[in-house]
Amino acid sequence: MSDISVLGIFVADVSFSGPKIPAVGETILGNKYNVGPGGKGCNQAVAIARLGGKVNFISKIGKDDYGQLALDTLKKNNIDIKNVLQDENLQTGVAGILVDKNSGKNAINVIVGAPSSLKISDLDNQIKEIKNSKIFLTQLEVPKNVTLHCLKTAKASGCITILNPAPASEITKEFFSNIDYFTPNETEAEFYTGIKITNEKEAKQAVDKLIHLGIKKIIITLGEKGLFYSDGNEEIYLKANSVKAIDTTGAGDAFNGGLAFGLSIKKPIRECLEFANKVAGISTTKLGAGDAMPFIKDI
């Protein structure tokens, strides 16, 4: 059994690096491209595995070249593939990523593919696996009824639950009562609170609003500005580690993977946050998402 279960998607990331992200109708000449593993769930699972965590990845892929890339990536990172469903009638997902090579910032279009057809009835074996985990981590890239069912199951079984609400979209009150850690970035936090976050004070206002919704612990990741954590009593603000970022794709996933791993080995919250912050920082120094997740020796 794995300590951590991750429900999410795999997509093949096709990333294009260039002097800037083109505007609508504009063509630019880039300098390199990369095809590699991605999808928030898969990136988070890879991050956990490379840190030394025992992780189980729950997803759905097609039987195609990108599906094979998914299986190869998981095997190479010692992640159990028995909970990855394959359907030959569906496409494995793909993300087109445009990266500004000067700042590392990006713009992304994700085609979810196979996991968009996931149903609760598909996941009998996977649900058993979740029940036996210590930590359950998920995002908002698979159908919401499936995500909520898995969060409720995990919570009822005594797991620590983490929801990385990405991409940000409407969720019901029922979600909030089944989440232990809610980990939006500043854009996602603004979506849920209506507060534009540019500094620590605004982050605190947003966190207070989220706690009022019934979420227990909130971590807002603030990119190059660091992060803000609160559980309603303790508040922690950490600056970002200074690194030369070349591609921020997957930094949030690296953070969530680092957090889940830290919690699974029972580190105190401040140590978990410092550790996850480091993992995220190092991931931005390489091109790509899944392939940029650092190993424990890099930390």
C-alpha positions as CSV (number, residue, x, y, z in Angstrom):
1,M,0.0,0.0,0.0
2,S,1.1,3.6,-0.7
3,D,1.3,6.3,1.9
4,I,0.0,8.9,-0.5
5,S,-2.7,8.6,-3.2
6,V,-2.9,11.2,-6.0
7,L,-6.0,11.4,-8.2
8,G,-5.5,13.5,-11.3
9,I,-4.6,13.6,-14.9
10,F,-1.6,12.8,-17.1
11,V,-1.1,14.9,-20.2
12,A,1.8,15.1,-22.6
13,D,3.3,18.6,-22.3
14,V,4.3,20.0,-25.6
15,S,6.2,23.2,-24.6
16,F,7.6,25.9,-26.8
17,S,10.2,28.3,-25.4
18,G,10.7,31.7,-27.0
19,P,11.6,35.3,-26.4
20,K,8.0,36.1,-25.3
21,I,4.5,34.6,-25.3
22,P,2.9,35.7,-28.6
23,A,-0.2,37.9,-28.6
24,V,-3.3,36.9,-30.6
25,G,-2.6,36.9,-34.3
26,E,1.2,37.1,-33.7
27,T,3.9,34.7,-34.9
28,I,7.2,34.6,-33.2
29,L,10.3,32.5,-33.8
30,G,11.1,30.4,-30.7
31,N,14.3,28.7,-29.7
32,K,13.4,25.2,-28.6
33,Y,10.5,22.8,-27.9
34,N,10.1,19.9,-25.5
35,V,7.7,16.9,-25.3
36,G,7.5,15.5,-21.8
37,P,5.2,14.2,-19.1
38,G,2.7,16.6,-17.5
39,G,-0.7,17.0,-16.0
40,K,-1.0,18.3,-12.4
41,G,-1.8,14.9,-10.9
42,C,1.1,13.1,-12.6
43,N,3.5,15.9,-11.8
44,Q,2.6,15.8,-8.2
45,A,2.9,12.0,-8.1
46,V,6.4,12.2,-9.7
47,A,7.4,14.9,-7.3
48,I,6.5,12.7,-4.3
49,A,8.2,9.6,-5.8
50,R,11.4,11.5,-6.5
51,L,11.5,12.7,-2.9
52,G,11.3,9.1,-1.7
53,G,7.5,8.9,-1.0
54,K,5.4,5.8,-1.6
55,V,2.8,7.0,-4.0
56,N,-0.1,5.6,-5.9
57,F,-1.4,7.5,-9.0
58,I,-5.1,7.2,-10.0
59,S,-6.0,8.3,-13.5
60,K,-7.2,7.3,-17.0
61,I,-5.3,7.4,-20.3
62,G,-5.7,6.3,-23.9
63,K,-3.9,3.4,-25.6
64,D,-1.7,5.7,-27.8
65,D,1.8,7.1,-28.0
66,Y,1.2,9.6,-25.2
67,G,-0.5,6.9,-23.1
68,Q,2.7,4.9,-23.5
69,L,4.7,8.1,-22.4
70,A,2.5,8.1,-19.3
71,L,3.2,4.5,-18.4
72,D,6.9,4.9,-19.1
73,T,7.1,8.0,-16.9
74,L,5.3,6.3,-14.0
75,K,7.4,3.1,-14.2
76,K,10.7,5.1,-14.5
77,N,9.7,7.0,-11.3
78,N,8.7,3.8,-9.4
79,I,5.0,4.8,-9.3
80,D,2.5,2.0,-9.2
81,I,0.5,1.8,-12.5
82,K,-2.2,-0.6,-11.4
83,N,-4.6,2.2,-10.7
84,V,-4.2,3.9,-14.1
85,L,-7.1,2.9,-16.4
86,Q,-6.6,2.6,-20.1
87,D,-9.2,3.0,-22.8
88,E,-8.3,2.4,-26.5
89,N,-11.3,4.5,-27.6
90,L,-10.1,7.7,-25.9
91,Q,-7.1,10.0,-26.4
92,T,-4.5,10.6,-23.8
93,G,-4.5,14.3,-22.9
94,V,-2.1,16.9,-24.2
95,A,-1.1,20.4,-23.1
96,G,0.2,23.1,-25.4
97,I,2.5,25.4,-23.3
98,L,4.1,28.7,-24.4
99,V,7.0,29.7,-22.3
100,D,8.7,33.1,-22.1
101,K,12.3,32.1,-21.7
102,N,13.3,35.4,-20.1
103,S,10.9,35.2,-17.1
104,G,9.9,31.5,-17.2
105,K,6.2,32.6,-17.2
106,N,3.8,30.6,-19.3
107,A,0.4,30.3,-21.0
108,I,-1.2,26.8,-21.2
109,N,-4.1,25.1,-23.1
110,V,-4.9,21.7,-21.7
111,I,-6.9,19.0,-23.5
112,V,-7.8,16.6,-20.7
113,G,-8.7,13.7,-23.0
114,A,-9.4,10.3,-21.3
115,P,-9.8,11.4,-17.7
116,S,-12.8,13.6,-18.5
117,S,-14.8,10.4,-18.9
118,L,-14.0,9.1,-15.4
119,K,-17.0,7.9,-13.4
120,I,-17.2,6.9,-9.7
121,S,-18.2,3.4,-10.8
122,D,-14.8,3.1,-12.6
123,L,-12.9,3.4,-9.4
124,D,-13.9,0.5,-7.1
125,N,-10.3,-0.8,-6.6
126,Q,-8.8,2.7,-6.5
127,I,-11.2,3.7,-3.7
128,K,-9.9,0.9,-1.6
129,E,-6.4,2.2,-2.2
130,I,-7.4,5.7,-1.1
131,K,-8.9,4.3,2.1
132,N,-5.6,2.7,3.0
133,S,-3.5,5.9,2.4
134,K,-2.3,8.4,4.9
135,I,-2.6,11.3,2.5
136,F,-5.0,12.0,-0.4
137,L,-4.0,14.7,-2.9
138,T,-6.1,15.9,-5.8
139,Q,-6.9,18.9,-8.1
140,L,-9.8,20.0,-10.3
141,E,-8.8,18.4,-13.6
142,V,-11.0,15.2,-13.3
143,P,-14.9,15.4,-13.2
144,K,-15.9,17.1,-9.9
145,N,-18.3,14.5,-8.8
146,V,-15.5,11.9,-8.8
147,T,-13.1,14.3,-7.0
148,L,-15.7,15.0,-4.3
149,H,-16.5,11.3,-3.8
150,C,-12.8,10.5,-3.4
151,L,-12.3,13.5,-1.0
152,K,-15.3,12.3,1.1
153,T,-14.0,8.7,1.1
154,A,-10.5,9.8,2.1
155,K,-11.8,12.1,4.9
156,A,-14.1,9.4,6.3
157,S,-11.2,7.0,6.3
158,G,-9.0,9.3,8.4
159,C,-6.7,10.5,5.5
160,I,-5.2,14.0,5.5
161,T,-6.8,15.6,2.4
162,I,-5.2,18.2,0.2
163,L,-7.1,20.0,-2.6
164,N,-5.0,22.0,-5.1
165,P,-8.0,23.9,-6.7
166,A,-6.5,24.1,-10.1
167,P,-7.7,25.0,-12.6
168,A,-10.0,27.3,-10.4
169,S,-13.7,26.6,-10.9
170,E,-16.9,26.7,-8.8
171,I,-17.0,24.0,-6.1
172,T,-19.8,23.4,-3.6
173,K,-19.8,23.9,0.2
174,E,-19.5,20.1,0.5
175,F,-16.0,20.2,-0.9
176,F,-14.8,22.7,1.8
177,S,-15.8,20.5,4.7
178,N,-13.8,17.6,3.3
179,I,-10.6,19.5,2.8
180,D,-7.7,19.7,5.4
181,Y,-5.3,21.7,3.2
182,F,-6.4,24.0,0.4
183,T,-3.5,25.1,-1.8
184,P,-4.5,27.8,-4.4
185,N,-2.0,30.1,-6.1
186,E,-2.8,33.8,-6.0
187,T,-4.9,33.7,-9.2
188,E,-7.0,30.8,-7.9
189,A,-7.3,32.4,-4.4
190,E,-8.7,35.5,-6.1
191,F,-11.2,33.4,-8.0
192,Y,-12.6,32.0,-4.7
193,T,-12.4,35.2,-2.6
194,G,-12.6,38.1,-5.1
195,I,-9.5,39.6,-3.5
196,K,-6.6,40.5,-5.8
197,I,-3.5,39.4,-4.0
198,T,-0.3,41.5,-4.5
199,N,1.1,41.4,-1.0
200,E,1.1,39.6,2.4
201,K,-1.8,41.8,3.8
202,E,-4.1,40.9,0.9
203,A,-3.1,37.2,1.2
204,K,-4.2,37.3,4.9
205,Q,-7.5,38.9,3.9
206,A,-8.1,36.1,1.3
207,V,-7.1,33.4,3.8
208,D,-9.5,34.7,6.4
209,K,-12.3,34.6,3.9
210,L,-11.5,31.0,3.0
211,I,-11.4,29.9,6.6
212,H,-14.8,31.5,7.0
213,L,-16.0,29.1,4.2
214,G,-15.1,26.2,6.5
215,I,-11.7,25.2,5.2
216,K,-9.3,24.2,7.9
217,K,-5.8,25.1,6.6
218,I,-5.0,27.3,3.7
219,I,-1.7,27.8,1.8
220,I,-1.7,30.5,-0.9
221,T,1.4,30.1,-3.1
222,L,2.5,33.5,-4.4
223,G,5.0,32.6,-7.1
224,E,8.2,34.7,-6.7
225,K,6.6,36.3,-3.6
226,G,6.6,33.1,-1.6
227,L,3.6,31.7,0.3
228,F,1.1,32.5,3.1
229,Y,-0.3,29.9,5.4
230,S,-3.0,30.1,8.1
231,D,-5.1,27.7,10.1
232,G,-7.0,30.5,11.7
233,N,-4.6,30.6,14.7
234,E,-1.0,30.2,13.4
235,E,0.1,32.3,10.4
236,I,3.3,31.7,8.4
237,Y,4.7,33.9,5.6
238,L,7.7,32.5,3.7
239,K,9.6,34.3,1.0
240,A,10.4,32.3,-2.2
241,N,13.9,30.8,-2.5
242,S,16.0,32.8,-4.9
243,V,16.7,30.7,-8.0
244,K,17.2,31.6,-11.7
245,A,13.8,30.5,-13.0
246,I,13.7,29.3,-16.6
247,D,10.3,27.7,-16.6
248,T,7.7,27.9,-13.9
249,T,5.5,25.2,-15.4
250,G,4.8,22.6,-12.7
251,A,6.2,24.7,-9.8
252,G,2.8,24.5,-8.0
253,D,2.8,20.7,-8.5
254,A,6.3,20.5,-7.1
255,F,5.1,22.5,-4.1
256,N,2.0,20.2,-3.6
257,G,4.1,17.1,-3.9
258,G,6.6,18.4,-1.4
259,L,3.8,19.3,1.0
260,A,2.2,15.9,0.8
261,F,5.6,14.2,1.3
262,G,6.4,16.4,4.3
263,L,3.0,15.7,5.9
264,S,3.4,12.0,5.3
265,I,6.6,11.8,7.3
266,K,4.9,13.9,10.0
267,K,7.1,17.0,9.7
268,P,5.8,20.1,11.6
269,I,3.9,22.5,9.4
270,R,6.6,25.2,9.2
271,E,9.1,22.5,8.1
272,C,6.7,21.1,5.5
273,L,6.2,24.6,4.1
274,E,9.9,25.4,4.0
275,F,10.6,22.0,2.3
276,A,7.8,22.3,-0.3
277,N,9.0,25.9,-1.0
278,K,12.5,24.6,-1.8
279,V,11.1,21.7,-4.0
280,A,9.1,24.3,-6.0
281,G,12.0,26.7,-6.4
282,I,14.3,24.0,-7.7
283,S,11.7,22.8,-10.2
284,T,11.7,26.1,-12.0
285,T,15.4,25.8,-12.9
286,K,14.7,23.1,-15.5
287,L,12.5,23.2,-18.7
288,G,9.3,21.0,-18.6
289,A,7.0,19.9,-15.8
290,G,7.2,16.2,-14.8
291,D,10.8,16.0,-15.9
292,A,11.7,19.1,-13.8
293,M,10.6,17.6,-10.5
294,P,13.7,17.5,-8.2
295,F,15.1,14.5,-6.5
296,I,15.6,14.4,-2.7
297,K,19.4,14.7,-3.3
298,D,18.8,18.1,-5.1
299,I,17.1,19.5,-1.9
